[in-house]
Structures are given as structure tokens and as C-alpha cells.
Amino acid sequence: MTDTNDTNDISKVAEVLEKSRIGILTTQSHGQHLVSRPLAIVDRDFDGKVYFFTQDPSPKVDDIKAHAQVNVAVESGKGYLSLSGKAAVTHDRELVDQMWSTGAEAWFDQGRDDPTVALIEVDVESAEYWVSNEPKAVTYLKYAKAALTGGHPEHVADTGTVQL
């Protein structure tokens, strides 16, 4: 696995994120336990930040205020991401309006004007990626061949770590 901040590697992160709808946000609770929950990714154009709508107050907001370090796990069908960074909760109305969608409407009784509307903004510090552009059938054949021959699968994915 490479460790870089190369723009090609950043584009691999962006490629997986663009094809993803859900991120698994992991926070640390007040009891020091890790808590993970699925959230809809709001803006999938990766610029070093990942956004989720949330209600404030909520337990995840409490977690973030106490421990800003979070992880977001993402799967796109072609790859996986593990994004590590610092989260913050914002009530910035302009940002809420910019990110608002009909999908968000279902979670807030008063729509975008609901007083509990907030965004979780994750400022990504590092991203690990596993990306494969091969059809799944080819990947499965590589696994089967390795199992039959007692070896390891041939190259099945590009992997790396990007520092942002």
C-alpha cells in the first residue's frame, strides 16, 4: 500500500466517493465506545471534505463535540474507502441551502427551516482506498484460481493511503 498525496491517488478517492450514496460514520461516545451509523453522503464532489445532514441535538452530535476525530467507511461497488479526519457540526444556512435535497426533506419536519437542521462536516486528513475497475467475475476467478493453486490472488485492486 502506498502512502502519498499524489493527485492520481486523490482522484481514486474521489471516484469511489462519487459513486457512493452512504457513508458509515464512526464516532467515539462519551463512554469511550466506538459507535457507527449509516448516513447519506450529501455532497459527493470530493474536495477534502465530506458532508452529512443531521439533527442537532443528537447523540452523534454530542459524540463529535466531545471527540472530533471520526472515521467514515464507504463502499461503491468498485471500491472501498476509509476516511479519517476531524468532524464539526455547522448550522451555516447558506451551506444547508446549497446541500439541501429532497432526500433530506424526509428527516426534518419543517424542511430546511427546521431548527434542528445541521451538517456534519468531516475534514478528511487521510484516506485509504481499495479500487478495482475489473468486473467482479474476473476478481472472483482470481480468488478461485488462488484457492485451487494454493497461492495468493493476482492483483485485484489498487490500494493506497492519501494524506490530505
C-alpha positions, 0 to 999 in steps of 0.5 A: 500500500502506498502512502502519498498525496499524489493527485492520481491517488486523490482522484481514486478517492474521489471516484469511489466517493462519487459513486457512493450514496452512504457513508458509515460514520464512526464516532467515539461516545462519551463512554469511550465506545466506538459507535457507527451509523449509516448516513447519506453522503450529501455532497459527493464532489470530493474536495477534502471534505465530506458532508452529512445532514443531521439533527442537532441535538443528537447523540452523534452530535454530542459524540463529535463535540466531545471527540472530533476525530471520526472515521467514515467507511464507504463502499461503491461497488468498485471500491472501498474507502476509509476516511479519517479526519476531524468532524464539526457540526455547522448550522451555516444556512447558506451551506444547508441551502446549497446541500439541501435535497429532497432526500433530506426533506424526509428527516426534518419536519419543517424542511430546511427551516427546521431548527434542528437542521445541521451538517456534519462536516468531516475534514478528511486528513487521510484516506485509504482506498481499495479500487478495482475497475475489473468486473467482479467475475474476473476478481472472483476467478482470481480468488478461485484460481488462488484457492485451487493453486494454493497461492495468493490472488493476482492483483485485484485492486489498487490500494493506497493511503492519501494524506490530505 
